[in-house]
Amino acid sequence: MFRIQTLNKIAEKGLDIFPDDAYEVGGEITEPDALLVRSADLNSASIPDSVKAIARAGAGYNNIPVSLCSERGIVVFNTPGANANAVKELTISALLISSRNIIGGISWASTLSDQPEEVNNRVEKGKSQFEGPEIRGKTLGIVGLGAIGVMVANDAVALGMEVIGYDPYISVEAAWNLSRQVIRADTLESLLSKSDYVSLHLPLTEATKGILNAEKLHLMKKNARLINFARGGLVDENELLAVLYQRNLSAYVSDFPSAALLNCPNAICLPHLGASTPEAEENCAVMAAQQLKHFLESGSIANSVNFPKCRLDRSAPFRLLVVNRNIPNMVGQITTILAGSGINITDLVNHHRDRYAYNIIDTEQRVPLVTCEQLKAVNGIIRVRVIE
């Protein structure tokens, strides 16, 4: 029986992935095998030693102490692409609301009801103050061509925009899905200088934190519009505010409000609505649950943020899983210990990612506890698990 602790409300469609006869799932589970979370902050939480995996029902994982989990051999999953359509649709809406002053127009119109008989006249006289440009024929620069960035690019092309994309690490899958009409920018600087609109679709890492600093912001066209539904920390907020107050940018649309942005007249702040659709919540829950189920039952890893993708078709009744540091002779030491215990290996796969490696080993005999303890004693081995 596997035990899954949920730390947020998870869509029922996701929880239904876990069969009742093999899983115990709930918010009060003790000594869980895995954690299933959305926004719960685990950075200062005590994660039980029993936890083998954490699945985040969403793309971002800043609420999970990934480095600490890696050191303990805990596999962290996210759900890239599961909420992509929801964020894409909101990004497209941001192109429009940043251009046409729709929000200002609605707010103004709501003040006209005090003189019912004059509404039509006042509308016609006052509407010019909310005039704004069309997006058709304008240039959209997209920074980051992952699942969301590609969808935004393709839909913007369909809306008649000229689209420039910048992503030096674009995946093969993303490249296949990207419209051929999207122009590749060689540098971020080139994209910023050519775009009427810029939309950010990057993860927040040490390398991308504050990627739009004063230098980059001043490369943008005067009256350009900046859209950020990725992470607030991608933009240096102090420098952004200076640019906005100087009216060098027409608008900044963000899903990450701050007190300073809320008080800035040409900043449009949404209350983190990017993935707030029932469809996105279900998609993320289902994907996260499936990843946990596959990992717990077979040891397979997909969409982990700290360990390599790893899968092996079952070839024997027993399976050994080993997490180790990515240092020389680890596989040799593992196989030597198994051979010394009379364990016959039928198949093995070893993949590594940065400082860590992961092994799936199928065996004809069950690996006894004493052998597992021998493996754990090897310098560099972090975690050992047996699946029958």
N, C-alpha and C positions, 0 to 999 in steps of 0.2 A: 504494500500500500504506500503510494507516494503522497506526501503532504505538501500542499501549496498554500502559502499565506498570502492573502490579498491585502494590500495596504491602501487601496483606494476602491471606490466603486468601479467595478469592471463590468462591461456589457455582458448580459446573460449569454448572448450568442458565443462569446469567447469562453465563458465558463462551461458551456455545454460540450466543449471539446474534451473535457476530462470525464471519462466514464466513472460512474459512482462506485463500481465494484473494484476500482483500482486506485482511486484518488480520493483524498479528503481535502476539501477546499473551503477556506473561510478566513475571516479577519482575525480570529482568535486562535489560530493554529500555533501550537508550540513545537519547537524543534523541527521546523519545516525543511523540506528538501529544496524548496525554491520559493522565491518571492515574486509576486506579480504586482507591478506598480504602474501608476500613471504619473502623478505629480508629487507624491510623497517624497520628502527630502531625507535621504539616507546618509548624507555626508557626515552628520554628527550622531547617527544612530548606531546602536550595537547590533551587528549582524551575527546571528547565531552560527556556531561552528558547523551545524548540520547543513547549512545552506550551500548548495552546489551550483546554483544558477540564479540569476535575477533577470527577469524580462521586463523591459519598459515598454508599455503600450503607447508608443509614440516614437518619433525620430530622435528628438533631443535626449541627452542623458546626463545633463549637468547636475541632476539631483542624485546621481549615484557616484560613490567614490571608486571610480574605475581602477585607479592605480592600486589602491588597497585590495580590491577584489582580485586583481591579477596576482598580487603577492600571495594571496590565500588560495589561488586556484579556482576562484569563483568565476564562472563564465557569465558575462553580461551581454544580454541581447537587446536590440532595439527593433523597430519595425519600419525601416525605410520604405517610403512609397505608399504605406497604408493610408496615410492622410493626405497624400499628394494632391488629389483632386480638390479637396476642401480648401487647401492653401492656395492652389492655383486659381480657383474661382474668386477668392477674396483678393488676390493680387490683381486680377483683371478688373475687379470693381475699384481697386485703388487707383488704377490708371484713369478711370473715369471721374472719381470723386476729387482727385487732385487737379483735374483739368477744368471741369465744368462748374466748380464751386456749388455743387449740389447741396452739400450740408448747409452752407451759408444761405442758400436760397430757401431751403425748407424752413430753417430757423426764422428767416425774415417773414416768410409767408404765414407762419403760425401767429404772427403779431397783428394780422390784418382783420381778424374777426370782430374787432371792436366796432367797426363801421361796415356792417354787412352790405349795405347798398353801394359802397364805394370800392368793394374788393376788386372788381374787374378793372376799374380805372387805375387803382393804385398798383395793381400787378403790372399793367402795361407801362406805367410810368417808371416803375422801380426795377424792372427786370434786367435792364442793361448793366446794372452794377454787378451782376453775377455771370456776366459773359465769360466764356472760357473756350480754349481751342479744342478742336477735334483731335483724336489720336490717330486717325487714318493718315498715312503718309509720314508720320513722325518716326523718329528712330528710338527704339528701345534697346538699351544695353542690359544684358543679363549676366550677372556675376555669379557663376556656379551653375553648372549644367548637370545636376543630378536629376532625380525623378521629378521634382517640382519644377526646377529651372527649365527642363526640356518641355514639360507640358505648357508652361507659361509661354515659352518661345514659339511653340507650334500654334497656340491659340492666337498669339499676337500677330503672327504671319497671316492667319486666316482673317484677322480683323483689318488687314491692309497696312500693318506697320512694317517698317524696315527694322530687322532685328539683328543685333550684334551680340555674340556670345563670347565669354571669356572663362575658360576653365582648363588650366594646364594639366589637370589630373582626370579629365573626362574618361569615364569607363567605356569599354567597347559597346556594352548594351545601350548606354545613353547615346552614344554616337550613332548607333543604328536607328534609334527612335527619333533623332533630331531631324527636323525639316532641312532639306537641302538648301532652302532659301535663307537659312540663318548664316550670317557671315561670321567667320572666326576672327576675333581680335587677337593680335599677337601679344599685347600687353594690356594690363588693367588701365594704364594711363591713356592708351589709345582709345579704349572703349569709353572712358569717362569724358574725354574731350569731344567725342562725336555724338553723344547721346542726348536726346531731349528728355528721356526718362531713363532711370537706372533702377533696376530691381535686384536685391541681394538674395541669394539662395545658397549660402555657405554654412557649414557647421562652425560653431564657436570653438576655436582651439587657441593655443598660445601663438600659433602662426597667423591666425586670422583676427585675433583681438585687435580692435582699433584699426582695421585695415583701411578704413576711410578716415584718415587723419586730416590735419589742416592742409597739407600739401596736396593730397588727393582731392579733397573737397573743392579746392580752388581751381582744379583742372576742369571741373564741370562747367557746362554752359551756363551763362547767366539766365535765370528763369527756368532752368531744368527742374525736374521733379524727381525726388528720391523716395524709393519704396523699400521698406524693410519688414518682411514677415519671417525672417530667419532667426536672428538673435540680436538683442539690443546692443550687446557689447561689440558688435562688428563696426560700429560707428563711434568715433570719439565725440561724446555728447557735448562737451564744452565747445569744441571747435565747430560742431554742427550748429549749435545755438548762435554762435557768433555769425556764421554764414547766413543763417535764417534771418536774424535781426538786421543784417546788412542788406537783406533782400537780394542776395546773390543766388538764392534758390527760391523758386516759387512755392514749393511745398515739400514737406517731409511727411510721409504716411508710415506709421509704425504700429506694430501690434504690442509694443512694449512701453507703456506710459511711464513717465517720471513726473515729478512735480514741476520741474523746469520746462519740460516739453508741453505739459498741459497748459501752462501759462503763456506759451509762445503762439502768437496769432496765426502763423502759417505752418504750424505743426498739427497734423490730424492724427489723434491717438485712438486706437481701438483697444478694448480690454482683453487682449490675447485671445482673439476669436479664431485664429488660423485653423485649428482642427476641431472647432466647436460645431460639429454636425453629427447627427446620430449615425450617419453612414461611416464617417471617419472613426468614431469611437468604436463602432462594431468591427470595422476592418482592422484597427490596431489591436483590439482585444483578441480577435480570432488569430491573427498572425503571431502575436506574442504567446498565446496559449499553445498553438501548434509547435512553435519552436521549443518551448519548455517540454512538451510531451515527447517530441522526437529525441531531445537530449536526454531526458530522464530514462526513456525506454531503450534507446539504442546508442546513446553517446554522440550522436550526430550533431554537428555545429553548423548553423547557417545564420548569417546576419549578427555575428558577435562583434562587439566593438573592441574587444581586447584579446581574443584568441582567433586562430585561423579557421577558415572554412574547412570542415573535415567530415568525410562520410566514407563508410565502407559497407558494402553489401555483406550481410551475415553469412559466414561460411562454416560456423561451428556452434555448438551449444552454449559456449561460454565466451564472455567478452571482458577484456581488461582495458581500463581507461587510465592513462597516466598523463599528468600535467607536469612539465619540467621546465627548467630554465633552458634557454637556447644556447647550450654550450656543447663542446665536442664530446663524443663517445657516450652520450646518454643512451642511445638505442642499443649500443653494444653492451653496456652494463645491464640494461633491462633484460635483454635476451639471454645474457649469461646467467643471471639469477633464475630466470624461468627454466632454462635448461638444467640448471643444478637441482631444481625441484621436480624434475621429470615432467615438465609441462611442454607439450608439443604445440607449436604455433602453426596455425593453418593459413593465416593471412595477417598482414600488418600494414598500417599506414601511419606515416609521421609527417606532420606539417608544422611549420613554424611561422610566427609573426612577431617581428621585432625581438623582444627579449624572452619570449615564451614559446614553448612547443607543446604539441598535443599529439598523443598516440592512441590509436584504436587497434587493439590486438585481439584477434580471435584465437581461441585455444580449444583443444579437444578435452582437456581436463579443467575442472574448476580450480582457480588459483586459491590455495588455502590462505588462511589468515596469517600464518607465520611467514609465508612468502610475501604477502602484501606489506608486512612490517619490515621485511628485508629491503623491499623496494623503497619504502618511505625513508629508510635510514640512509639511502644514497644521497650524497651531497648534490643538490640541484633538483631533486624530485620534490615537487610541491604537494601533489595530491594523487591518490590511487583509489580507484573504484572498480568494483566487479559487478557485472550484469549477467544474469542467467537467462 
